[in-house]
């Protein structure tokens, strides 16, 4: 009985802490968007907060960078066909070039820094969660980390992803051992504990595009509870 009471108390304490970490903001949105939110959420306020939080987080972490860096999501079946027409050597070369150029620029633009944590977060959040290019898993400690990228699009894709990560780690002075197969690439990173941040040499500042002003339209006001991410 005592154990059940303690678990229940801990659960309530955790919920109270999470509520305290939320920030309240009021937004005005289009009437048709409001109707669609109500339909998706089933009219429950807690579900609306979850839905809006997810939508805002997706835009902040992904949507606002799509135009600047031409990011897209692709059907895995199509990617499997495309990768089947690329040799392993060409895939490695493409991965190295992409890692040294586009990905390095994106990381510095996105995080305003360039270190191992920002590199791995790019592969996890952008590559896995939003692009759905692979399934990301990671284990180990600060000194030695193992990253596994699982996919179903062929050996050339493994060579591309592995070479891209290896190029980024090379900029940071880290050793990376790759194990490639048809459906995954295992990346073993050594020496991350004593790592210091570095600036990619070929970074080019990205110019923010001008926003297009639109005439005012009818809006509906909603009070949304937004999670503060620590």
ChimeraX commands (.cxc) that place a marker at each C-alpha (Angstrom):
marker #1 position 0.00,0.00,0.00 radius 0.5
marker #1 position 2.84,2.32,0.90 radius 0.5
marker #1 position 4.60,1.64,-2.44 radius 0.5
marker #1 position 1.43,2.44,-4.39 radius 0.5
marker #1 position 1.00,5.70,-2.47 radius 0.5
marker #1 position 4.62,6.69,-3.14 radius 0.5
marker #1 position 4.30,5.96,-6.88 radius 0.5
marker #1 position 1.05,7.94,-7.06 radius 0.5
marker #1 position 2.65,10.88,-5.25 radius 0.5
marker #1 position 5.64,10.81,-7.61 radius 0.5
marker #1 position 3.31,10.75,-10.61 radius 0.5
marker #1 position 1.38,13.80,-9.41 radius 0.5
marker #1 position 4.64,15.62,-8.61 radius 0.5
marker #1 position 5.95,14.96,-12.11 radius 0.5
marker #1 position 2.72,16.23,-13.71 radius 0.5
marker #1 position 2.82,19.36,-11.54 radius 0.5
marker #1 position 6.44,19.99,-12.56 radius 0.5
marker #1 position 5.60,19.65,-16.25 radius 0.5
marker #1 position 2.68,22.07,-15.91 radius 0.5
marker #1 position 4.95,24.58,-14.20 radius 0.5
marker #1 position 7.40,24.35,-17.11 radius 0.5
marker #1 position 4.75,25.42,-19.63 radius 0.5
marker #1 position 4.37,28.93,-20.96 radius 0.5
marker #1 position 0.97,30.39,-21.81 radius 0.5
marker #1 position 0.59,32.29,-25.08 radius 0.5
marker #1 position -2.42,33.56,-26.99 radius 0.5
marker #1 position -2.55,33.10,-30.76 radius 0.5
marker #1 position -4.99,34.19,-33.44 radius 0.5
marker #1 position -5.58,31.69,-36.23 radius 0.5
marker #1 position -7.74,31.39,-39.34 radius 0.5
marker #1 position -11.31,30.08,-38.82 radius 0.5
marker #1 position -10.80,27.09,-41.12 radius 0.5
marker #1 position -7.63,26.12,-39.23 radius 0.5
marker #1 position -9.53,26.37,-35.95 radius 0.5
marker #1 position -12.23,24.04,-37.28 radius 0.5
marker #1 position -9.67,21.50,-38.46 radius 0.5
marker #1 position -7.91,21.61,-35.06 radius 0.5
marker #1 position -11.22,20.90,-33.31 radius 0.5
marker #1 position -11.89,17.98,-35.64 radius 0.5
marker #1 position -8.41,16.47,-35.20 radius 0.5
marker #1 position -8.40,16.98,-31.44 radius 0.5
marker #1 position -11.95,15.83,-30.87 radius 0.5
marker #1 position -12.81,18.99,-28.93 radius 0.5
marker #1 position -10.60,18.18,-25.92 radius 0.5
marker #1 position -8.42,21.09,-24.75 radius 0.5
marker #1 position -5.53,18.89,-23.66 radius 0.5
marker #1 position -5.45,17.28,-27.11 radius 0.5
marker #1 position -5.47,20.70,-28.78 radius 0.5
marker #1 position -2.44,21.74,-26.73 radius 0.5
marker #1 position -0.57,18.58,-27.72 radius 0.5
marker #1 position -1.49,19.06,-31.38 radius 0.5
marker #1 position -0.45,22.72,-31.51 radius 0.5
marker #1 position 2.78,22.02,-29.62 radius 0.5
marker #1 position 3.72,19.36,-32.15 radius 0.5
marker #1 position 2.87,21.60,-35.08 radius 0.5
marker #1 position 4.88,24.53,-33.71 radius 0.5
marker #1 position 7.84,22.31,-32.85 radius 0.5
marker #1 position 7.84,20.80,-36.34 radius 0.5
marker #1 position 7.88,24.23,-37.94 radius 0.5
marker #1 position 10.62,25.53,-35.61 radius 0.5
marker #1 position 12.84,22.46,-35.98 radius 0.5
marker #1 position 12.12,21.67,-39.62 radius 0.5
marker #1 position 9.66,23.77,-41.61 radius 0.5
marker #1 position 11.48,27.11,-41.51 radius 0.5
marker #1 position 14.64,25.53,-42.94 radius 0.5
marker #1 position 13.01,23.66,-45.82 radius 0.5
marker #1 position 13.14,26.53,-48.32 radius 0.5
marker #1 position 16.62,27.78,-47.40 radius 0.5
marker #1 position 18.27,24.37,-47.69 radius 0.5
marker #1 position 15.85,22.66,-50.13 radius 0.5
marker #1 position 15.04,19.85,-47.69 radius 0.5
marker #1 position 12.54,17.24,-48.84 radius 0.5
marker #1 position 11.02,13.95,-47.73 radius 0.5
marker #1 position 10.98,11.09,-50.24 radius 0.5
marker #1 position 9.23,7.75,-50.62 radius 0.5
marker #1 position 11.66,4.99,-49.49 radius 0.5
marker #1 position 10.61,2.88,-52.48 radius 0.5
marker #1 position 11.70,5.64,-54.84 radius 0.5
marker #1 position 14.96,6.18,-52.95 radius 0.5
marker #1 position 15.74,2.46,-53.14 radius 0.5
marker #1 position 15.45,2.61,-56.93 radius 0.5
marker #1 position 17.60,5.73,-57.14 radius 0.5
marker #1 position 20.31,4.33,-54.86 radius 0.5
marker #1 position 20.41,1.10,-56.90 radius 0.5
marker #1 position 21.68,3.14,-59.87 radius 0.5
marker #1 position 24.55,4.71,-57.90 radius 0.5
marker #1 position 27.84,2.89,-57.32 radius 0.5
marker #1 position 29.24,2.50,-53.81 radius 0.5
marker #1 position 32.26,4.67,-54.64 radius 0.5
marker #1 position 30.08,7.44,-56.06 radius 0.5
marker #1 position 27.83,7.28,-53.01 radius 0.5
marker #1 position 30.83,7.68,-50.70 radius 0.5
marker #1 position 32.12,10.61,-52.74 radius 0.5
marker #1 position 28.69,12.28,-52.65 radius 0.5
marker #1 position 28.41,11.69,-48.91 radius 0.5
marker #1 position 31.80,13.25,-48.24 radius 0.5
marker #1 position 31.03,16.30,-50.38 radius 0.5
marker #1 position 27.61,16.76,-48.81 radius 0.5
marker #1 position 28.96,16.41,-45.28 radius 0.5
marker #1 position 31.75,18.93,-45.89 radius 0.5
marker #1 position 29.49,21.43,-47.62 radius 0.5
marker #1 position 25.70,21.46,-47.22 radius 0.5
marker #1 position 25.39,19.57,-43.93 radius 0.5
marker #1 position 28.19,21.53,-42.24 radius 0.5
marker #1 position 26.59,24.81,-43.31 radius 0.5
marker #1 position 23.18,23.66,-42.12 radius 0.5
marker #1 position 24.49,22.67,-38.68 radius 0.5
marker #1 position 26.12,26.03,-38.06 radius 0.5
marker #1 position 23.05,27.87,-39.36 radius 0.5
marker #1 position 20.69,25.75,-37.25 radius 0.5
marker #1 position 22.63,25.47,-33.96 radius 0.5
marker #1 position 25.00,28.47,-34.21 radius 0.5
marker #1 position 27.79,26.09,-33.24 radius 0.5
marker #1 position 29.59,23.06,-34.63 radius 0.5
marker #1 position 30.30,20.17,-32.27 radius 0.5
marker #1 position 29.56,16.45,-31.98 radius 0.5
marker #1 position 26.24,16.93,-30.20 radius 0.5
marker #1 position 24.93,19.25,-32.93 radius 0.5
marker #1 position 26.16,16.86,-35.63 radius 0.5
marker #1 position 24.39,13.88,-34.09 radius 0.5
marker #1 position 21.25,15.86,-33.36 radius 0.5
marker #1 position 21.08,16.82,-37.04 radius 0.5
marker #1 position 21.18,13.16,-38.03 radius 0.5
marker #1 position 18.62,12.27,-35.37 radius 0.5
marker #1 position 16.11,15.12,-35.69 radius 0.5
marker #1 position 16.41,16.10,-39.36 radius 0.5
marker #1 position 17.47,12.84,-40.97 radius 0.5
marker #1 position 15.38,10.43,-38.90 radius 0.5
marker #1 position 12.41,12.28,-37.37 radius 0.5
marker #1 position 11.54,14.69,-40.19 radius 0.5
marker #1 position 13.06,13.30,-43.39 radius 0.5
marker #1 position 12.34,9.68,-42.39 radius 0.5
marker #1 position 15.50,8.67,-44.24 radius 0.5
marker #1 position 16.43,6.07,-41.61 radius 0.5
marker #1 position 15.83,4.95,-38.04 radius 0.5
marker #1 position 18.37,6.47,-35.66 radius 0.5
marker #1 position 19.71,4.76,-32.55 radius 0.5
marker #1 position 22.68,5.66,-30.36 radius 0.5
marker #1 position 24.44,4.23,-27.33 radius 0.5
marker #1 position 27.73,4.59,-25.46 radius 0.5
marker #1 position 29.28,7.43,-23.47 radius 0.5
marker #1 position 31.02,10.75,-24.13 radius 0.5
marker #1 position 34.31,9.04,-25.02 radius 0.5
marker #1 position 32.95,6.36,-27.33 radius 0.5
marker #1 position 29.61,6.49,-29.10 radius 0.5
marker #1 position 28.00,4.10,-31.53 radius 0.5
marker #1 position 25.37,5.41,-33.93 radius 0.5
marker #1 position 23.26,3.04,-36.03 radius 0.5
marker #1 position 21.28,4.27,-39.05 radius 0.5
marker #1 position 18.79,1.61,-40.16 radius 0.5
marker #1 position 17.08,1.86,-43.53 radius 0.5
marker #1 position 15.87,-0.34,-46.38 radius 0.5
marker #1 position 17.27,1.35,-49.48 radius 0.5
marker #1 position 20.52,-0.47,-50.18 radius 0.5
marker #1 position 24.27,-0.50,-49.64 radius 0.5
marker #1 position 24.89,2.74,-51.55 radius 0.5
marker #1 position 22.71,4.63,-49.06 radius 0.5
marker #1 position 24.76,3.20,-46.19 radius 0.5
marker #1 position 27.94,4.39,-47.90 radius 0.5
marker #1 position 26.44,7.86,-48.41 radius 0.5
marker #1 position 25.19,8.33,-44.83 radius 0.5
marker #1 position 28.37,6.90,-43.32 radius 0.5
marker #1 position 30.68,9.04,-45.46 radius 0.5
marker #1 position 28.69,12.16,-44.65 radius 0.5
marker #1 position 28.98,11.57,-40.90 radius 0.5
marker #1 position 32.65,10.64,-41.26 radius 0.5
marker #1 position 33.41,13.91,-43.08 radius 0.5
marker #1 position 31.76,15.89,-40.27 radius 0.5
marker #1 position 33.64,13.95,-37.58 radius 0.5
marker #1 position 36.91,14.51,-39.45 radius 0.5
marker #1 position 36.36,18.26,-39.17 radius 0.5
marker #1 position 36.13,17.77,-35.42 radius 0.5
marker #1 position 39.28,15.65,-35.26 radius 0.5
marker #1 position 37.38,12.47,-34.37 radius 0.5
marker #1 position 38.04,8.92,-35.52 radius 0.5
marker #1 position 35.04,7.16,-37.08 radius 0.5
marker #1 position 34.86,3.46,-37.92 radius 0.5
marker #1 position 32.13,2.40,-40.35 radius 0.5
marker #1 position 30.41,-0.95,-40.84 radius 0.5
marker #1 position 28.16,-0.85,-43.92 radius 0.5
marker #1 position 25.51,-3.31,-45.05 radius 0.5
marker #1 position 22.46,-3.28,-47.31 radius 0.5
marker #1 position 20.08,-2.10,-44.61 radius 0.5
marker #1 position 22.15,-0.19,-42.08 radius 0.5
marker #1 position 25.41,1.57,-41.30 radius 0.5
marker #1 position 27.10,1.33,-37.89 radius 0.5
marker #1 position 29.23,4.36,-36.98 radius 0.5
marker #1 position 31.67,3.99,-34.08 radius 0.5
marker #1 position 32.95,7.37,-32.88 radius 0.5
marker #1 position 36.00,7.59,-30.61 radius 0.5
marker #1 position 37.41,10.56,-28.73 radius 0.5
marker #1 position 34.28,12.65,-28.20 radius 0.5
marker #1 position 34.98,13.39,-24.53 radius 0.5
marker #1 position 37.83,15.85,-25.14 radius 0.5
marker #1 position 36.18,17.46,-28.16 radius 0.5
marker #1 position 36.11,21.20,-28.72 radius 0.5
marker #1 position 33.78,22.95,-31.15 radius 0.5
marker #1 position 35.02,23.92,-34.59 radius 0.5
marker #1 position 33.82,26.19,-37.39 radius 0.5
marker #1 position 33.51,24.63,-40.85 radius 0.5
marker #1 position 36.02,26.38,-43.10 radius 0.5
marker #1 position 33.69,26.73,-46.08 radius 0.5
marker #1 position 30.64,28.00,-44.21 radius 0.5
marker #1 position 28.62,30.59,-46.14 radius 0.5
marker #1 position 26.14,32.79,-44.32 radius 0.5
marker #1 position 22.58,32.10,-45.34 radius 0.5
marker #1 position 20.55,35.16,-46.27 radius 0.5
marker #1 position 17.08,35.22,-44.78 radius 0.5
marker #1 position 14.35,35.74,-47.36 radius 0.5
marker #1 position 11.97,38.67,-47.11 radius 0.5
marker #1 position 8.54,37.86,-45.78 radius 0.5
marker #1 position 5.60,38.52,-48.06 radius 0.5
marker #1 position 3.00,40.71,-46.44 radius 0.5
marker #1 position -0.60,39.59,-46.81 radius 0.5
marker #1 position -3.80,41.53,-46.15 radius 0.5
marker #1 position -5.38,41.10,-42.75 radius 0.5
marker #1 position -7.96,38.34,-42.53 radius 0.5
marker #1 position -10.53,37.20,-39.97 radius 0.5
marker #1 position -8.77,35.44,-37.08 radius 0.5
marker #1 position -9.92,33.38,-34.11 radius 0.5
marker #1 position -8.15,33.72,-30.77 radius 0.5
marker #1 position -6.99,30.59,-28.95 radius 0.5
marker #1 position -5.09,30.25,-25.69 radius 0.5
marker #1 position -2.45,27.57,-26.13 radius 0.5
marker #1 position -0.15,26.08,-23.50 radius 0.5
marker #1 position 3.30,25.74,-25.04 radius 0.5
marker #1 position 5.92,23.45,-23.53 radius 0.5
marker #1 position 9.21,25.10,-22.63 radius 0.5
marker #1 position 11.97,22.79,-23.82 radius 0.5
marker #1 position 14.91,22.70,-21.45 radius 0.5
marker link #1:1,2 radius 0.2
marker link #1:2,3 radius 0.2
marker link #1:3,4 radius 0.2
marker link #1:4,5 radius 0.2
marker link #1:5,6 radius 0.2
marker link #1:6,7 radius 0.2
marker link #1:7,8 radius 0.2
marker link #1:8,9 radius 0.2
marker link #1:9,10 radius 0.2
marker link #1:10,11 radius 0.2
marker link #1:11,12 radius 0.2
marker link #1:12,13 radius 0.2
marker link #1:13,14 radius 0.2
marker link #1:14,15 radius 0.2
marker link #1:15,16 radius 0.2
marker link #1:16,17 radius 0.2
marker link #1:17,18 radius 0.2
marker link #1:18,19 radius 0.2
marker link #1:19,20 radius 0.2
marker link #1:20,21 radius 0.2
marker link #1:21,22 radius 0.2
marker link #1:22,23 radius 0.2
marker link #1:23,24 radius 0.2
marker link #1:24,25 radius 0.2
marker link #1:25,26 radius 0.2
marker link #1:26,27 radius 0.2
marker link #1:27,28 radius 0.2
marker link #1:28,29 radius 0.2
marker link #1:29,30 radius 0.2
marker link #1:30,31 radius 0.2
marker link #1:31,32 radius 0.2
marker link #1:32,33 radius 0.2
marker link #1:33,34 radius 0.2
marker link #1:34,35 radius 0.2
marker link #1:35,36 radius 0.2
marker link #1:36,37 radius 0.2
marker link #1:37,38 radius 0.2
marker link #1:38,39 radius 0.2
marker link #1:39,40 radius 0.2
marker link #1:40,41 radius 0.2
marker link #1:41,42 radius 0.2
marker link #1:42,43 radius 0.2
marker link #1:43,44 radius 0.2
marker link #1:44,45 radius 0.2
marker link #1:45,46 radius 0.2
marker link #1:46,47 radius 0.2
marker link #1:47,48 radius 0.2
marker link #1:48,49 radius 0.2
marker link #1:49,50 radius 0.2
marker link #1:50,51 radius 0.2
marker link #1:51,52 radius 0.2
marker link #1:52,53 radius 0.2
marker link #1:53,54 radius 0.2
marker link #1:54,55 radius 0.2
marker link #1:55,56 radius 0.2
marker link #1:56,57 radius 0.2
marker link #1:57,58 radius 0.2
marker link #1:58,59 radius 0.2
marker link #1:59,60 radius 0.2
marker link #1:60,61 radius 0.2
marker link #1:61,62 radius 0.2
marker link #1:62,63 radius 0.2
marker link #1:63,64 radius 0.2
marker link #1:64,65 radius 0.2
marker link #1:65,66 radius 0.2
marker link #1:66,67 radius 0.2
marker link #1:67,68 radius 0.2
marker link #1:68,69 radius 0.2
marker link #1:69,70 radius 0.2
marker link #1:70,71 radius 0.2
marker link #1:71,72 radius 0.2
marker link #1:72,73 radius 0.2
marker link #1:73,74 radius 0.2
marker link #1:74,75 radius 0.2
marker link #1:75,76 radius 0.2
marker link #1:76,77 radius 0.2
marker link #1:77,78 radius 0.2
marker link #1:78,79 radius 0.2
marker link #1:79,80 radius 0.2
marker link #1:80,81 radius 0.2
marker link #1:81,82 radius 0.2
marker link #1:82,83 radius 0.2
marker link #1:83,84 radius 0.2
marker link #1:84,85 radius 0.2
marker link #1:85,86 radius 0.2
marker link #1:86,87 radius 0.2
marker link #1:87,88 radius 0.2
marker link #1:88,89 radius 0.2
marker link #1:89,90 radius 0.2
marker link #1:90,91 radius 0.2
marker link #1:91,92 radius 0.2
marker link #1:92,93 radius 0.2
marker link #1:93,94 radius 0.2
marker link #1:94,95 radius 0.2
marker link #1:95,96 radius 0.2
marker link #1:96,97 radius 0.2
marker link #1:97,98 radius 0.2
marker link #1:98,99 radius 0.2
marker link #1:99,100 radius 0.2
marker link #1:100,101 radius 0.2
marker link #1:101,102 radius 0.2
marker link #1:102,103 radius 0.2
marker link #1:103,104 radius 0.2
marker link #1:104,105 radius 0.2
marker link #1:105,106 radius 0.2
marker link #1:106,107 radius 0.2
marker link #1:107,108 radius 0.2
marker link #1:108,109 radius 0.2
marker link #1:109,110 radius 0.2
marker link #1:110,111 radius 0.2
marker link #1:111,112 radius 0.2
marker link #1:112,113 radius 0.2
marker link #1:113,114 radius 0.2
marker link #1:114,115 radius 0.2
marker link #1:115,116 radius 0.2
marker link #1:116,117 radius 0.2
marker link #1:117,118 radius 0.2
marker link #1:118,119 radius 0.2
marker link #1:119,120 radius 0.2
marker link #1:120,121 radius 0.2
marker link #1:121,122 radius 0.2
marker link #1:122,123 radius 0.2
marker link #1:123,124 radius 0.2
marker link #1:124,125 radius 0.2
marker link #1:125,126 radius 0.2
marker link #1:126,127 radius 0.2
marker link #1:127,128 radius 0.2
marker link #1:128,129 radius 0.2
marker link #1:129,130 radius 0.2
marker link #1:130,131 radius 0.2
marker link #1:131,132 radius 0.2
marker link #1:132,133 radius 0.2
marker link #1:133,134 radius 0.2
marker link #1:134,135 radius 0.2
marker link #1:135,136 radius 0.2
marker link #1:136,137 radius 0.2
marker link #1:137,138 radius 0.2
marker link #1:138,139 radius 0.2
marker link #1:139,140 radius 0.2
marker link #1:140,141 radius 0.2
marker link #1:141,142 radius 0.2
marker link #1:142,143 radius 0.2
marker link #1:143,144 radius 0.2
marker link #1:144,145 radius 0.2
marker link #1:145,146 radius 0.2
marker link #1:146,147 radius 0.2
marker link #1:147,148 radius 0.2
marker link #1:148,149 radius 0.2
marker link #1:149,150 radius 0.2
marker link #1:150,151 radius 0.2
marker link #1:151,152 radius 0.2
marker link #1:152,153 radius 0.2
marker link #1:153,154 radius 0.2
marker link #1:154,155 radius 0.2
marker link #1:155,156 radius 0.2
marker link #1:156,157 radius 0.2
marker link #1:157,158 radius 0.2
marker link #1:158,159 radius 0.2
marker link #1:159,160 radius 0.2
marker link #1:160,161 radius 0.2
marker link #1:161,162 radius 0.2
marker link #1:162,163 radius 0.2
marker link #1:163,164 radius 0.2
marker link #1:164,165 radius 0.2
marker link #1:165,166 radius 0.2
marker link #1:166,167 radius 0.2
marker link #1:167,168 radius 0.2
marker link #1:168,169 radius 0.2
marker link #1:169,170 radius 0.2
marker link #1:170,171 radius 0.2
marker link #1:171,172 radius 0.2
marker link #1:172,173 radius 0.2
marker link #1:173,174 radius 0.2
marker link #1:174,175 radius 0.2
marker link #1:175,176 radius 0.2
marker link #1:176,177 radius 0.2
marker link #1:177,178 radius 0.2
marker link #1:178,179 radius 0.2
marker link #1:179,180 radius 0.2
marker link #1:180,181 radius 0.2
marker link #1:181,182 radius 0.2
marker link #1:182,183 radius 0.2
marker link #1:183,184 radius 0.2
marker link #1:184,185 radius 0.2
marker link #1:185,186 radius 0.2
marker link #1:186,187 radius 0.2
marker link #1:187,188 radius 0.2
marker link #1:188,189 radius 0.2
marker link #1:189,190 radius 0.2
marker link #1:190,191 radius 0.2
marker link #1:191,192 radius 0.2
marker link #1:192,193 radius 0.2
marker link #1:193,194 radius 0.2
marker link #1:194,195 radius 0.2
marker link #1:195,196 radius 0.2
marker link #1:196,197 radius 0.2
marker link #1:197,198 radius 0.2
marker link #1:198,199 radius 0.2
marker link #1:199,200 radius 0.2
marker link #1:200,201 radius 0.2
marker link #1:201,202 radius 0.2
marker link #1:202,203 radius 0.2
marker link #1:203,204 radius 0.2
marker link #1:204,205 radius 0.2
marker link #1:205,206 radius 0.2
marker link #1:206,207 radius 0.2
marker link #1:207,208 radius 0.2
marker link #1:208,209 radius 0.2
marker link #1:209,210 radius 0.2
marker link #1:210,211 radius 0.2
marker link #1:211,212 radius 0.2
marker link #1:212,213 radius 0.2
marker link #1:213,214 radius 0.2
marker link #1:214,215 radius 0.2
marker link #1:215,216 radius 0.2
marker link #1:216,217 radius 0.2
marker link #1:217,218 radius 0.2
marker link #1:218,219 radius 0.2
marker link #1:219,220 radius 0.2
marker link #1:220,221 radius 0.2
marker link #1:221,222 radius 0.2
marker link #1:222,223 radius 0.2
marker link #1:223,224 radius 0.2
marker link #1:224,225 radius 0.2
marker link #1:225,226 radius 0.2
marker link #1:226,227 radius 0.2
marker link #1:227,228 radius 0.2
marker link #1:228,229 radius 0.2
marker link #1:229,230 radius 0.2
view
